[in-house]
Amino acid sequence: KSGGVHTIAWRRSEPTYLRERAQGSAHPSSAMEDPQPMASVGTSVMVLCCMCGVPIPPNPSNTCASCLASKADVTRGISTEATLHQCRGCQRWHKDAGKWMGCELESRELMALCLSKVSGLKSKKNSSGEKVRLIDAGWVWTEPHSMRLKVRLTIQKEVQAGTILQQSFIVVFVVRNQQCVECQAEFRQGSWKSLVQVRQRVDHKRTFLYLEQLILKNGAHRGCLSIETFRDGMDFYFPDKGKAARFIAFLENVVPIKVKTSKKLISTDDKSNVSNFKYTNLVEICPLCKDDLLYLPKKAANNIGNISRLVLVKNISNVIHLVDPLTGQAGTMNPEVFWRDPIRPIITAARSRLTRYVVLGKDPVILERNKSKRSMSKKYRSRLALLTMAREDDMGVNDNQFEERSNIGYLLKSGDVCVGYDLTELQLVDDDAENMRTAGKLPDVIVVRKLYGGVASGEVNAAKQRLFRLQRLDVDVSEAMKGRASKKDDDMDDVDEEDFLREVEADRDMRVNMNLFKSEVAKKSTQPSAENIDSEDEDDDDQQVKLDELLDGLVLDEGPDGAGGNTTKTDDDISLEMQAVAEEGEKAAKDGISYAGRDDVRKMDEKEAAKPVSGNIFGKEFMDKGFKFL
């Protein structure tokens, strides 16, 4: 008998021999000397590889993984190295056809971009004509300065009829620097196509400081080539007309404006009938600002819910919000109504016009309902109070006191400091209002807002003790502001910024539309600054800045808008920024993507050996039925 025939006959009579040989505990000759038939229940049969003869679990090709890997390469036709382009200016990644997308490292969006760059990895068929299926993809740690991204892919491919191999390998993506269209236009002179000139005819810049925070929070300045600042406004340069139109639409939603548009012909081609224009858009903001005192015309007051003619500008949005400082009645004025008949404020909210008062006491005020006026909610009626005040400069000099009602009386208590308009010493610009003041029909004091923290106590370094900081836009100063009066303008800008911060400090509705970041004082503090206030009073004062309103992560050392003085970045700087965005594997775990850390990379191979897909093993179902060999 031949050895092959003898072995096959023995296998049918002695199935336990294969188990002993696979465990290395016996030799064929020793097993044949004393054959003892044994029953085997629930155990799969081992077969010999048709190429190398190694015992393996049965599979459709009866070939071991090493022989299958040597015979058929699963990764054939799939590239293991690709190139990604990133703009060093805006940190966006190039997608295709001139499109750029912004995505974080280890994110799901960047993984999709990397997989689209791998050639041969398609859902249908690769270059070899065989189906390839992607099973898993995960990030692999790389050196911070290597300018490389590594992705570990696991794929499956059918190499024979009914035989599917699975293999894992690493694809390396080389990061190259390439400027996007927007960043290229920033370095070219006269590359802008549309200019938006935002102006407000007032003597301060508080409105633009607030508008700047709205732009930063909503990202409305994205796509802007450059921003230039003037004393009465700002200029925004855009590469095309569409982005400028979107920016103007954003301004219409946040402030009352009117727009004038003009265009200038740069070049023309008569043969193709193509012309090149530059567009200029003049956007004028309503000259009314927060806390300005108005004396409305009688017709306008009747149209706004029969409100009092003496009102304060509560805040500015796409409409003008007004409030009666004596009754708390609120109303709104549409921009169309204002531009049809502009109203000039009788007193502007400048620091020189505001007087500091010390609250000596207060009494609640309950107003009788007037059916001819718009009804007020119980919430606003309960906020009225009769305040007893004295000028801070008069303390210890005379006993002059004032008793006036205020719509923010609920915020104040004895000992607090507030600012307001002293109508006894101011001359009003409106003739009707001046006649009313002379006749004694106007209140002596209009309370505007409450002061907090070191500003109320008059500390010298009160600005440094604030709990919050604000982010600023990266703007260029115009040549007109760099002359002899530059120092004076800088001092005025500092005063306007301090006044704006005081407004933010006392208005919670204004802070909702802004991003406030923790200062160094807030990072060291565990409680709000008013920690000695009773819980009842602290709950009543709902305008004070709380720590839970502040955000982390603002670095003020880099300059406005997170941009340093040196705009040119090296490859090392970009690598450091890429690695500093998040901790290793943090973003990947958040998006549900696997991540191989620094220690795992040392034990990982660039390409693992292919192996058959575990599943339907030949003979396993037959053995599980409990069949006994005879």
C-alpha positions as CSV (number, residue, x, y, z in Angstrom):
1,K,0.0,0.0,0.0
2,S,1.1,3.5,-0.7
3,G,1.7,5.9,2.1
4,G,-1.0,8.3,0.9
5,V,-3.6,5.6,0.8
6,H,-2.6,4.2,4.1
7,T,-2.8,7.7,5.7
8,I,-6.3,8.4,4.3
9,A,-7.6,5.0,5.5
10,W,-6.1,5.6,9.0
11,R,-7.7,9.0,9.2
12,R,-11.2,7.6,8.7
13,S,-10.7,5.0,11.4
14,E,-8.8,7.2,13.9
15,P,-10.0,10.8,14.1
16,T,-8.3,11.4,17.4
17,Y,-4.8,11.2,15.8
18,L,-5.2,14.5,14.1
19,R,-5.9,16.2,17.4
20,E,-2.8,14.6,18.9
21,R,-0.6,15.6,16.0
22,A,-1.9,19.1,16.1
23,Q,-0.9,19.3,19.7
24,G,2.5,17.8,19.1
25,S,1.9,14.9,21.5
26,A,2.2,11.9,19.1
27,H,3.7,10.7,15.8
28,P,1.8,8.8,13.1
29,S,3.8,5.7,13.6
30,S,3.1,5.6,17.4
31,A,-0.6,6.2,16.8
32,M,-0.8,3.4,14.3
33,E,0.8,0.9,16.6
34,D,-2.1,1.0,19.1
35,P,-5.1,2.4,17.4
36,Q,-8.1,2.9,19.7
37,P,-11.2,4.3,18.1
38,M,-12.7,7.1,20.2
39,A,-15.9,9.1,19.8
40,S,-15.5,12.8,19.2
41,V,-18.4,15.1,19.7
42,G,-18.4,18.9,18.9
43,T,-14.7,19.0,17.7
44,S,-13.8,20.2,14.2
45,V,-11.6,18.1,11.9
46,M,-8.0,19.2,11.1
47,V,-6.8,18.8,7.6
48,L,-3.3,19.2,6.0
49,C,-2.4,22.2,3.9
50,C,-2.3,21.2,0.2
51,M,0.9,23.2,-0.3
52,C,3.0,22.8,2.9
53,G,1.3,20.0,4.8
54,V,0.7,21.9,8.0
55,P,-2.4,20.8,10.0
56,I,-5.0,23.6,9.8
57,P,-8.7,24.0,10.4
58,P,-10.6,23.1,7.2
59,N,-11.4,26.0,4.8
60,P,-12.7,26.1,1.3
61,S,-9.3,26.1,-0.3
62,N,-7.6,23.8,2.3
63,T,-4.7,26.1,2.3
64,C,-3.0,27.7,5.3
65,A,-2.9,31.5,5.8
66,S,0.8,31.7,4.9
67,C,0.4,29.9,1.6
68,L,-2.7,32.0,0.8
69,A,-0.8,35.2,1.5
70,S,2.2,34.1,-0.6
71,K,-0.1,33.1,-3.4
72,A,-2.5,36.1,-3.4
73,D,-1.7,39.6,-2.2
74,V,-4.9,41.2,-0.7
75,T,-3.4,44.8,-0.9
76,R,-2.4,44.6,-4.5
77,G,-3.6,47.7,-6.4
78,I,-4.1,49.7,-3.2
79,S,-1.7,52.6,-2.7
80,T,0.1,52.7,0.7
81,E,1.2,56.4,0.4
82,A,-0.7,59.5,-0.6
83,T,-0.3,63.3,-0.3
84,L,-2.6,65.8,1.5
85,H,-2.4,69.5,1.0
86,Q,-3.0,71.9,3.9
87,C,-3.1,75.7,3.8
88,R,-0.8,77.1,6.4
89,G,-2.8,80.3,6.6
90,C,-6.3,79.1,7.5
91,Q,-5.3,75.5,8.4
92,R,-7.9,74.0,5.9
93,W,-7.4,70.9,3.9
94,H,-7.7,70.6,0.1
95,K,-10.5,68.4,-1.0
96,D,-10.9,68.5,-4.8
97,A,-11.5,70.9,-7.6
98,G,-10.3,73.9,-5.7
99,K,-12.5,73.1,-2.6
100,W,-11.1,73.5,0.9
101,M,-12.6,72.1,4.0
102,G,-11.8,72.7,7.7
103,C,-11.5,69.7,10.0
104,E,-9.7,68.8,13.1
105,L,-7.0,66.2,13.5
106,E,-8.2,62.6,14.3
107,S,-11.7,63.7,13.3
108,R,-14.2,61.8,11.2
109,E,-14.2,64.4,8.5
110,L,-10.4,64.1,8.1
111,M,-10.6,60.3,8.0
112,A,-13.2,60.5,5.1
113,L,-10.8,62.9,3.3
114,C,-7.9,60.5,3.7
115,L,-9.8,57.5,2.5
116,S,-10.9,59.4,-0.6
117,K,-7.2,59.9,-1.4
118,V,-6.4,56.1,-1.3
119,S,-6.4,54.8,-4.9
120,G,-7.8,51.3,-5.4
121,L,-10.0,51.5,-2.4
122,K,-13.4,51.6,-4.1
123,S,-16.7,50.0,-3.3
124,K,-16.9,48.3,-6.6
125,K,-13.6,46.8,-7.9
126,N,-10.0,47.8,-7.8
127,S,-7.4,47.6,-10.6
128,S,-7.0,43.8,-10.3
129,G,-10.7,43.3,-11.0
130,E,-11.5,41.8,-7.6
131,K,-13.9,43.2,-5.0
132,V,-12.4,44.9,-2.0
133,R,-14.3,45.6,1.2
134,L,-13.2,48.1,3.9
135,I,-13.7,46.6,7.3
136,D,-12.0,49.1,9.7
137,A,-9.9,52.3,9.6
138,G,-8.1,53.9,12.6
139,W,-5.5,56.5,13.3
140,V,-1.9,55.6,14.1
141,W,0.4,57.9,16.2
142,T,3.1,59.8,14.4
143,E,5.9,62.1,15.4
144,P,4.7,65.7,16.1
145,H,7.2,67.1,13.6
146,S,7.0,64.5,10.9
147,M,4.3,66.2,8.8
148,R,2.8,62.7,8.3
149,L,-0.6,61.1,9.0
150,K,-0.9,57.4,9.3
151,V,-4.1,55.3,8.9
152,R,-4.4,51.6,9.6
153,L,-6.8,50.0,7.2
154,T,-8.4,46.5,7.4
155,I,-9.8,45.1,4.2
156,Q,-11.3,41.9,2.9
157,K,-11.0,40.5,-0.6
158,E,-12.1,37.3,-2.2
159,V,-9.1,35.5,-3.7
160,Q,-10.7,32.2,-4.7
161,A,-14.3,31.0,-5.0
162,G,-15.6,31.0,-1.5
163,T,-12.2,32.1,0.1
164,I,-12.0,35.5,1.6
165,L,-8.8,36.9,3.1
166,Q,-8.5,39.7,5.6
167,Q,-5.4,41.9,5.9
168,S,-4.4,45.0,7.8
169,F,-1.9,47.5,6.6
170,I,-0.8,51.1,7.2
171,V,-1.2,54.0,4.7
172,V,1.0,57.0,5.1
173,F,-0.2,60.5,4.1
174,V,2.4,63.2,3.5
175,V,1.2,66.7,4.5
176,R,2.3,69.4,2.1
177,N,1.8,73.1,2.3
178,Q,-0.4,74.8,-0.3
179,Q,-2.1,78.2,-0.1
180,C,-5.8,78.3,-0.7
181,V,-7.4,80.9,-3.0
182,E,-8.4,83.2,-0.2
183,C,-5.0,83.2,1.5
184,Q,-3.3,83.8,-1.9
185,A,-5.5,86.9,-2.4
186,E,-4.5,88.3,1.0
187,F,-0.9,88.7,-0.3
188,R,-1.9,90.4,-3.6
189,Q,-2.4,94.0,-4.0
190,G,-5.9,95.0,-5.3
191,S,-7.1,91.5,-5.3
192,W,-10.4,92.3,-3.6
193,K,-13.6,92.4,-5.7
194,S,-16.1,93.7,-3.2
195,L,-15.7,96.3,-0.4
196,V,-18.1,96.7,2.5
197,Q,-17.7,100.1,4.3
198,V,-19.4,100.0,7.7
199,R,-19.9,103.5,9.2
200,Q,-21.7,105.1,12.2
201,R,-21.8,108.8,12.6
202,V,-21.1,109.0,16.3
203,D,-18.1,110.1,18.5
204,H,-17.4,106.7,20.1
205,K,-16.8,103.1,19.0
206,R,-18.9,101.2,21.5
207,T,-21.2,100.0,18.8
208,F,-18.4,98.6,16.7
209,L,-16.9,96.9,19.7
210,Y,-20.2,95.1,20.2
211,L,-20.5,94.4,16.4
212,E,-17.0,93.0,16.5
213,Q,-18.0,90.4,19.2
214,L,-21.1,89.4,17.1
215,I,-18.9,88.9,14.1
216,L,-16.5,86.7,16.1
217,K,-19.1,84.5,17.6
218,N,-21.0,83.9,14.3
219,G,-17.8,83.7,12.2
220,A,-19.2,86.3,9.8
221,H,-15.6,87.5,8.9
222,R,-14.6,84.1,7.3
223,G,-13.6,84.7,3.7
224,C,-12.7,88.3,4.4
225,L,-9.3,89.2,2.9
226,S,-8.5,92.0,5.3
227,I,-10.1,94.4,7.7
228,E,-9.2,98.0,8.1
229,T,-10.3,100.2,11.0
230,F,-11.1,103.9,11.0
231,R,-12.3,106.3,13.7
232,D,-15.9,106.2,12.5
233,G,-16.1,102.6,11.1
234,M,-14.4,99.6,9.5
235,D,-13.7,98.4,6.0
236,F,-14.1,94.7,5.0
237,Y,-12.5,93.5,1.8
238,F,-13.9,90.3,0.1
239,P,-12.7,88.3,-2.9
240,D,-16.1,88.2,-4.6
241,K,-19.5,89.8,-4.5
242,G,-21.3,86.8,-3.0
243,K,-19.3,86.8,0.2
244,A,-19.8,90.5,0.7
245,A,-23.6,90.0,0.2
246,R,-23.7,87.3,2.9
247,F,-21.8,89.7,5.2
248,I,-24.3,92.5,4.6
249,A,-27.2,90.0,5.2
250,F,-25.6,89.2,8.6
251,L,-25.4,92.9,9.4
252,E,-29.1,93.4,8.6
253,N,-29.9,90.7,11.2
254,V,-27.9,92.3,14.1
255,V,-28.1,96.1,13.7
256,P,-30.4,98.6,11.9
257,I,-28.6,99.6,8.7
258,K,-29.2,101.1,5.3
259,V,-27.1,100.1,2.3
260,K,-25.8,102.0,-0.8
261,T,-24.1,100.1,-3.6
262,S,-21.9,101.3,-6.4
263,K,-19.5,99.6,-8.9
264,K,-16.5,100.6,-10.9
265,L,-15.4,99.1,-14.2
266,I,-11.9,97.7,-14.1
267,S,-11.6,95.9,-17.5
268,T,-13.8,94.7,-20.3
269,D,-13.6,92.3,-23.2
270,D,-15.9,93.4,-26.1
271,K,-15.5,90.2,-28.0
272,S,-16.7,87.9,-25.3
273,N,-18.9,90.6,-23.6
274,V,-17.2,90.0,-20.2
275,S,-16.5,92.9,-17.8
276,N,-14.6,93.0,-14.6
277,F,-16.1,95.3,-11.8
278,K,-15.2,96.2,-8.3
279,Y,-18.2,96.7,-6.0
280,T,-18.4,99.1,-3.0
281,N,-21.1,98.8,-0.4
282,L,-21.6,101.6,2.1
283,V,-23.4,100.4,5.2
284,E,-24.6,103.0,7.6
285,I,-25.5,101.9,11.1
286,C,-28.3,103.7,13.0
287,P,-26.6,106.5,15.1
288,L,-28.6,105.5,18.2
289,C,-26.6,103.5,20.8
290,K,-27.3,101.7,24.0
291,D,-28.3,103.9,27.0
292,D,-28.9,107.0,24.9
293,L,-31.7,109.2,26.1
294,L,-34.4,110.1,23.6
295,Y,-37.3,112.4,23.5
296,L,-39.7,110.9,21.0
297,P,-42.1,112.9,18.8
298,K,-45.6,112.6,20.0
299,K,-46.7,110.6,16.9
300,A,-43.9,108.1,17.2
301,A,-44.6,107.6,21.0
302,N,-48.3,106.9,20.2
303,N,-47.3,104.3,17.6
304,I,-45.0,102.5,20.0
305,G,-47.7,101.4,22.4
306,N,-48.5,104.9,23.7
307,I,-45.1,104.9,25.5
308,S,-43.7,107.9,27.3
309,R,-41.9,110.4,25.1
310,L,-38.8,110.3,27.4
311,V,-37.2,106.8,26.8
312,L,-33.9,105.1,27.1
313,V,-32.4,102.9,24.3
314,K,-32.3,99.5,26.0
315,N,-30.3,97.7,23.4
316,I,-29.8,97.6,19.6
317,S,-30.5,94.6,17.4
318,N,-32.2,94.4,14.0
319,V,-34.7,96.7,15.7
320,I,-34.3,99.5,18.3
321,H,-35.5,98.5,21.8
322,L,-36.8,101.3,24.0
323,V,-37.8,101.4,27.6
324,D,-39.4,103.9,29.8
325,P,-37.0,104.5,32.7
326,L,-39.8,105.5,35.1
327,T,-42.4,102.9,34.4
328,G,-40.5,100.0,32.8
329,Q,-42.7,99.9,29.7
330,A,-40.9,98.6,26.7
331,G,-41.3,99.1,23.0
332,T,-39.5,98.6,19.7
333,M,-38.9,100.8,16.7
334,N,-38.4,99.4,13.2
335,P,-35.4,100.6,11.2
336,E,-37.7,101.7,8.4
337,V,-39.5,104.0,10.8
338,F,-36.3,105.5,12.1
339,W,-34.7,106.1,8.7
340,R,-37.9,107.7,7.4
341,D,-37.7,110.3,10.2
342,P,-34.4,110.1,12.1
343,I,-34.4,110.9,15.8
344,R,-31.5,112.6,17.4
345,P,-30.7,111.6,21.0
346,I,-30.9,114.5,23.6
347,I,-28.1,112.9,25.6
348,T,-25.6,110.4,24.4
349,A,-24.2,107.7,26.7
350,A,-20.8,109.2,27.1
351,R,-18.8,108.9,30.3
352,S,-18.6,112.7,30.6
353,R,-22.4,112.9,30.6
354,L,-22.9,110.2,33.3
355,T,-22.9,111.1,37.0
356,R,-22.1,108.6,39.8
357,Y,-24.8,108.2,42.5
358,V,-24.8,106.3,45.8
359,V,-28.1,104.5,46.7
360,L,-29.2,105.4,50.2
361,G,-32.5,103.4,50.2
362,K,-35.3,102.1,48.0
363,D,-39.1,101.4,48.3
364,P,-41.1,99.2,46.0
365,V,-43.5,101.0,43.5
366,I,-46.8,99.5,42.4
367,L,-48.3,101.3,39.4
368,E,-52.0,101.4,38.5
369,R,-52.8,99.9,35.2
370,N,-53.4,102.5,32.4
371,K,-55.8,101.0,29.9
372,S,-54.7,103.4,27.2
373,K,-51.1,102.0,27.4
374,R,-49.8,98.6,26.5
375,S,-50.0,96.3,29.6
376,M,-46.8,95.4,31.3
377,S,-46.1,91.9,32.7
378,K,-46.0,91.3,36.5
379,K,-42.3,90.7,36.2
380,Y,-41.6,94.2,34.9
381,R,-44.0,95.9,37.3
382,S,-42.2,94.2,40.3
383,R,-38.9,95.7,39.1
384,L,-39.8,99.3,39.8
385,A,-38.5,101.0,42.9
386,L,-38.3,104.5,44.3
387,L,-34.6,105.2,44.9
388,T,-33.2,107.6,47.4
389,M,-29.8,108.7,45.9
390,A,-27.0,111.2,46.4
391,R,-24.2,112.3,44.2
392,E,-21.0,110.6,45.0
393,D,-19.2,113.9,44.9
394,D,-21.6,115.4,47.4
395,M,-21.0,112.8,50.0
396,G,-19.7,114.6,53.1
397,V,-20.1,118.0,51.4
398,N,-23.9,118.7,51.4
399,D,-27.1,116.8,52.1
400,N,-28.6,117.0,48.6
401,Q,-30.7,113.9,47.9
402,F,-32.8,112.8,45.0
403,E,-35.9,110.5,45.0
404,E,-36.7,109.0,41.6
405,R,-38.3,105.9,40.2
406,S,-36.2,103.5,38.2
407,N,-36.9,100.4,36.1
408,I,-33.7,98.8,37.4
409,G,-34.5,99.4,41.1
410,Y,-34.7,95.7,41.8
411,L,-31.0,95.5,41.1
412,L,-30.0,98.2,43.6
413,K,-29.8,98.2,47.4
414,S,-28.4,100.6,50.0
415,G,-24.7,101.2,49.4
416,D,-24.6,100.4,45.7
417,V,-23.2,102.8,43.1
418,C,-25.0,103.5,39.9
419,V,-24.6,106.0,37.0
420,G,-27.3,108.2,35.5
421,Y,-28.1,111.5,33.8
422,D,-28.4,114.5,36.0
423,L,-31.1,116.6,34.1
424,T,-30.7,119.5,36.6
425,E,-27.3,120.4,35.2
426,L,-27.5,119.3,31.6
427,Q,-28.8,121.3,28.7
428,L,-30.9,119.3,26.2
429,V,-30.5,119.7,22.5
430,D,-34.2,119.3,21.7
431,D,-36.3,122.4,22.2
432,D,-39.4,120.5,23.4
433,A,-37.4,118.5,25.9
434,E,-35.6,121.6,27.2
435,N,-39.0,123.4,27.7
436,M,-40.3,120.4,29.6
437,R,-37.1,120.3,31.8
438,T,-37.4,124.0,32.5
439,A,-41.0,123.6,33.4
440,G,-40.1,120.9,35.9
441,K,-42.0,118.1,34.1
442,L,-39.0,115.9,33.6
443,P,-37.3,113.9,36.4
444,D,-34.1,115.2,38.0
445,V,-32.2,111.9,37.6
446,I,-32.5,109.1,35.0
447,V,-30.7,105.9,36.4
448,V,-28.9,104.1,33.6
449,R,-27.1,101.1,35.0
450,K,-25.4,99.7,38.1
451,L,-21.7,99.5,38.6
452,Y,-20.0,96.3,39.7
453,G,-16.7,95.2,41.2
454,G,-13.7,97.5,41.4
455,V,-15.4,100.1,39.2
456,A,-18.0,100.7,41.8
457,S,-15.5,101.1,44.6
458,G,-13.2,103.3,42.5
459,E,-10.1,101.1,42.4
460,V,-7.3,102.1,40.2
461,N,-6.7,98.6,38.7
462,A,-10.4,97.7,38.4
463,A,-10.0,96.7,34.8
464,K,-7.5,94.1,35.7
465,Q,-9.8,92.5,38.3
466,R,-12.5,91.6,35.9
467,L,-13.5,88.0,35.6
468,F,-13.8,88.0,31.8
469,R,-11.8,88.9,28.7
470,L,-12.9,89.5,25.1
471,Q,-11.4,88.3,21.9
472,R,-10.6,90.9,19.2
473,L,-10.5,90.9,15.4
474,D,-7.2,91.1,13.6
475,V,-7.5,94.5,11.9
476,D,-5.2,96.9,10.2
477,V,-5.1,100.5,11.3
478,S,-5.7,103.0,8.5
479,E,-3.1,105.5,7.4
480,A,-5.3,108.4,8.5
481,M,-5.1,107.2,12.1
482,K,-1.3,106.9,12.2
483,G,-0.7,110.7,12.2
484,R,0.0,113.1,14.9
485,A,-3.4,112.5,16.6
486,S,-2.7,108.8,17.0
487,K,-1.9,109.0,20.7
488,K,-5.1,110.9,21.3
489,D,-7.1,108.4,19.3
490,D,-5.6,105.6,21.3
491,D,-6.6,107.2,24.6
492,M,-10.2,107.6,23.3
493,D,-10.2,104.0,22.1
494,D,-9.2,102.9,25.6
495,V,-12.0,105.0,27.2
496,D,-14.5,103.6,24.7
497,E,-13.4,100.0,25.4
498,E,-13.7,100.5,29.2
499,D,-17.2,102.0,28.8
500,F,-18.2,99.0,26.6
501,L,-16.9,96.5,29.2
502,R,-19.0,98.3,31.8
503,E,-22.0,97.9,29.6
504,V,-21.3,94.2,29.1
505,E,-20.8,93.8,32.9
506,A,-24.3,95.1,33.6
507,D,-26.4,93.5,30.8
508,R,-26.9,89.8,30.7
509,D,-28.9,90.0,27.4
510,M,-25.9,91.6,25.7
511,R,-23.6,88.8,27.0
512,V,-25.8,86.1,25.5
513,N,-24.7,87.2,22.0
514,M,-21.0,87.2,22.9
515,N,-18.2,84.9,23.8
516,L,-16.7,85.8,27.2
517,F,-13.5,84.1,28.2
518,K,-12.1,83.6,31.7
519,S,-9.4,85.9,32.8
520,E,-6.5,85.0,35.1
521,V,-8.5,86.3,38.0
522,A,-11.4,84.0,37.1
523,K,-9.2,81.0,36.7
524,K,-7.9,81.4,40.3
525,S,-11.4,82.2,41.7
526,T,-13.9,79.5,42.6
527,Q,-16.9,81.9,43.3
528,P,-18.2,85.1,41.8
529,S,-16.7,88.3,43.0
530,A,-19.9,89.1,45.1
531,E,-19.3,86.2,47.4
532,N,-20.4,88.1,50.5
533,I,-23.9,88.9,49.1
534,D,-26.9,87.2,50.7
535,S,-28.5,84.5,48.7
536,E,-31.7,86.4,48.4
537,D,-30.0,89.5,47.0
538,E,-27.8,87.5,44.8
539,D,-30.8,85.8,43.2
540,D,-32.4,89.2,42.5
541,D,-29.4,90.6,40.7
542,D,-29.6,88.6,37.5
543,Q,-27.4,90.9,35.5
544,Q,-24.1,90.1,37.3
545,V,-21.4,88.1,35.5
546,K,-21.3,84.5,36.7
547,L,-18.4,82.1,36.3
548,D,-20.6,79.6,34.5
549,E,-21.1,82.1,31.6
550,L,-17.3,82.2,30.9
551,L,-15.4,80.0,28.4
552,D,-11.9,78.6,28.6
553,G,-9.2,78.6,26.0
554,L,-8.5,82.2,25.1
555,V,-4.7,82.9,24.8
556,L,-4.2,86.7,24.9
557,D,-0.4,86.5,24.3
558,E,-0.9,85.8,20.6
559,G,-2.6,89.1,19.8
560,P,-6.1,89.9,18.3
561,D,-8.1,87.0,16.9
562,G,-5.5,84.5,17.9
563,A,-3.0,85.8,15.4
564,G,0.6,86.6,16.4
565,G,2.8,89.3,15.1
566,N,4.6,87.1,12.6
567,T,2.1,85.9,10.0
568,T,4.6,83.5,8.4
569,K,4.5,80.0,9.9
570,T,7.1,77.3,9.5
571,D,6.4,73.6,9.1
572,D,7.3,73.0,12.8
573,D,4.8,75.7,13.9
574,I,2.0,74.0,11.9
575,S,2.9,70.6,13.3
576,L,2.8,72.0,16.9
577,E,-0.6,73.6,16.3
578,M,-1.9,70.3,14.8
579,Q,-0.7,68.3,17.8
580,A,-1.9,71.0,20.3
581,V,-5.5,70.9,19.2
582,A,-6.4,67.9,21.4
583,E,-4.7,65.2,23.4
584,E,-3.6,62.1,21.6
585,G,-6.6,60.0,20.7
586,E,-9.1,62.3,22.4
587,K,-10.9,63.5,19.2
588,A,-10.7,60.0,17.7
589,A,-12.4,58.4,20.7
590,K,-15.1,61.1,20.6
591,D,-15.9,60.3,17.0
592,G,-15.8,56.5,17.6
593,I,-12.5,55.9,15.6
594,S,-9.8,53.5,16.9
595,Y,-6.4,55.0,17.7
596,A,-3.1,53.3,18.1
597,G,-0.9,55.1,20.6
598,R,2.8,55.6,20.8
599,D,3.4,52.3,22.7
600,D,1.1,50.3,20.3
601,V,3.0,51.6,17.2
602,R,6.2,49.9,18.4
603,K,4.6,46.5,18.2
604,M,2.7,47.1,15.0
605,D,3.8,45.9,11.5
606,E,3.5,48.0,8.4
607,K,1.6,45.1,6.8
608,E,0.3,42.1,8.6
609,A,-0.1,38.6,7.1
610,A,-3.3,37.8,5.4
611,K,-5.6,35.4,7.1
612,P,-8.9,33.6,6.1
613,V,-12.0,35.1,7.4
614,S,-13.3,33.0,10.4
615,G,-16.8,31.8,9.9
616,N,-18.1,28.6,8.3
617,I,-15.3,26.1,8.9
618,F,-15.5,22.9,6.8
619,G,-16.9,20.1,8.9
620,K,-17.7,22.2,12.0
621,E,-21.5,22.0,11.6
622,F,-21.2,18.3,10.9
623,M,-19.2,17.7,14.1
624,D,-21.5,19.8,16.3
625,K,-24.4,17.5,15.5
626,G,-22.8,14.8,17.8
627,F,-21.9,12.3,15.0
628,K,-19.7,9.4,16.3
629,F,-17.1,7.8,14.1
630,L,-17.2,4.0,13.8
